[in-house]
């Protein structure tokens, strides 16, 4: 596509800036992870630390974008806000799914065979969030009429973000009964081993910007599509 | 406010004349209770006692999904949805009227289910009945408010019978978690614990307020 065609396309400059940032960060990220020391207890498995927790930004911020986009759409009725909500939900689902895939792999590696899953507070919360994401996307695809689908989805997106603290509360309440000794992920919030701090920080930064890049890209695709549809109608 | 009362009255009269929603929910609930007997055939009454709260709430949630699904499906006939959307006044009152009607119906079904459960599994539920009623009454406010909101949306979609539980059950986790815990305590002879009633009250209140405010966007011609 030639440049002039991109002129006036919304978010193009933001997207390009984020793209350059990703181009710089990704090799640095990969390099620091490779260079990070092998954990003495968990072995190479521990390197999931540099991927798994940073994915949480995307999973949760995706939902925040969905709720904000939805609320703005209900308030102003502009399609671009709904496109932001869709982008948040779709990219958030990817991050949430990756979290749910990498989590059990790490859990089994760290806690031994059979421990693919524990009903730990964070795991449970992420799983419930994932269900809300899927329900949101199903609602969108099953509802008849674009405007109505956007309206209904906005309502559900707001409901979903309200649900996060409520779920947290209830998991905390009943979870403590299920697991008296709640297993904490080793070395996440507390002291990281020597040489692990830098790759963890770079991982957080990179995956945060990866989320931002994908979000803006998906948003732009939505905006372009509605622009083309408007041109076709005209 | 008058709109809410009028709709509540209309829904109850419709239900009284046809009784289809009530009958469907009661039969379904009894079936679920029977299924549990076949899931655990050799259970002693005191073992069942410890599972009672969970069994009851699983049954209650499934029955609620059926009842809520019908709540707006019946408005599709003769295009009554359009009439509702055109009704003057704040649409939140329509929401409250519909939710209140379902609240009464679900409460009735739950009481009947508890009786059947007590008979089938030789349980004496009477000592904890008042506590259970309080917990269920509170939890049902949450279930019916979020359920009414989602039912009005799912009824407008393809595969609405599948979509409603997929939308509804994730939002019911906080209600379900707190209600099961509180009911377990009442069935064990204690009073409902405050730490479980608290999230129940807060969740029900939030869902009612959200439903009242957001219902405006859900109803259309």
Interface residues (C-beta under 8 A of the other chain):
Chain A: X74 X128 X131 X132 X134 X135 X138 X139 X142 X143 X144 X148 X151 X152 X154 X155 X156 X158 X159 X162 X163 X166 X167 X169 X170 X171 X173 X174 X177
Chain B: X146 X149 X150 X153 X154 X156 X157 X158 X159 X160 X163 X166 X167 X169 X170 X171 X173 X174 X177 X178 X180 X181 X195 X196 X199 X202 X203 X206 X210 X214 X217 X218 X220
